[in-house]
Amino acid sequence: MTSIRQRRRQLFWLCSATCLSYTGIGAQAEILAPAPATVEKYPLRPITLVVPQTPGGTNDIVGRVIAQKLSDITTTSVIVENRPGAGGNIGTQAVARSAKDGYTLLLTVSSAQAINPALYKNPGFDPIKDFIPVALIGSVPNVLVVHPTFPARTLDEFLALLKSKPDNAFQYASAGNGTLNHLLGEMMNQMTRTEMQHIPYKGVAQALNDLLGGQVPIAFASVPSVLQHIKAGKLIALGVSSPKRSPVLADTPAIAEKIPGFSGTLWIGLFAPTGVPRTVLNQLEAHLAQVQAVPELKEKLQSSGVELASASPAEFANLLREDIAHWAKIVKTSGAKLD
């Protein structure tokens, strides 16, 4: 006589076979499949935002605004660390060699990321291989300014004057060989077939001092660095280097209006070192999109002459490649080299 225990065992196997006949292999696979891995929340500790330029400059100002807004959104500390030197190469190298965890990021400008590879024999980093573009933050046009004693008050008058005396008759100041304000002057020389004489200084402050003093009458300078002097009448704005007019200098034409194709805007962007996991990058990109959607951010940046910009990471990567190619040609023609 079959025991009660044996009957229970037979009933169990009968039910199991019946269930499998209805559910099939897919159900078995679902039962056996491992649970999906959980994505670690980012950030869980402070983020260091490396700015490879000195405190007080345009990139530093933008970096501190971005850091504060990113901190507010993530409820995590975001620390700005200035690591200047070698035109931005030192800080950029440091981020390229940092841990690939998303906690050390680079906020830099196009002059360092797109021009330095052509300007320096060995900048110590590869802007394409060593970095992942995360977010384009803003663009900063340069403005062609002259001292009030200069005999031109409009861009038309300035260009006519250059063409009437094309051979080293006029000098222009820059923050140093290979800087954007140097190369903008070289680009104007090439496109107008004139030859302004370049006077390099060891930084923006020294160049600006001599420009204000009238020792050198012409310069290309970032809008934030000279906006107050233009408003005070200490400098005359003739044209901006962006394809369109700047909102803060609406009455000043774009140079491209008179010289088609003339364009040289400084952009500011956020990069992560190559190797940061995609799960972290996705969260970082989402946080930056939230930061850029804050209305107060646009107001703060625009009041200082920085125009808020936006682009997908892929579009930003294309912009970087285009700028590297564009400025490499200008650097080669100018003969500028730094070691």
Protein Blocks (a to p, Z undefined) as FASTA:
>chain_A
ZZfklmmmmmmmmmmmmmmmmnommlmmmmmpccddddddddfbdcddddfbdehiaklm
mmmmmmmmmmmmnopacdddddeeehhlmmmmmmmmmccehpaccdddfklmmmmmmmpm
bgopafklmpccfbdfbdcdddddddfkbccfbfklmmmmmmmmmgopaccddfbehiak
lmmmmmmmmmnopacdddddebjklmmmmmmnomambdcddfklmmmmmmnopaccfbdf
bfbdcfklmmbccfklmmghiacdddddddddehiafklmmmmmmmmmmmmmpmklmmmm
mmnopacddddfklmmmmmmmmmmmmmmmmmmnopacZZ
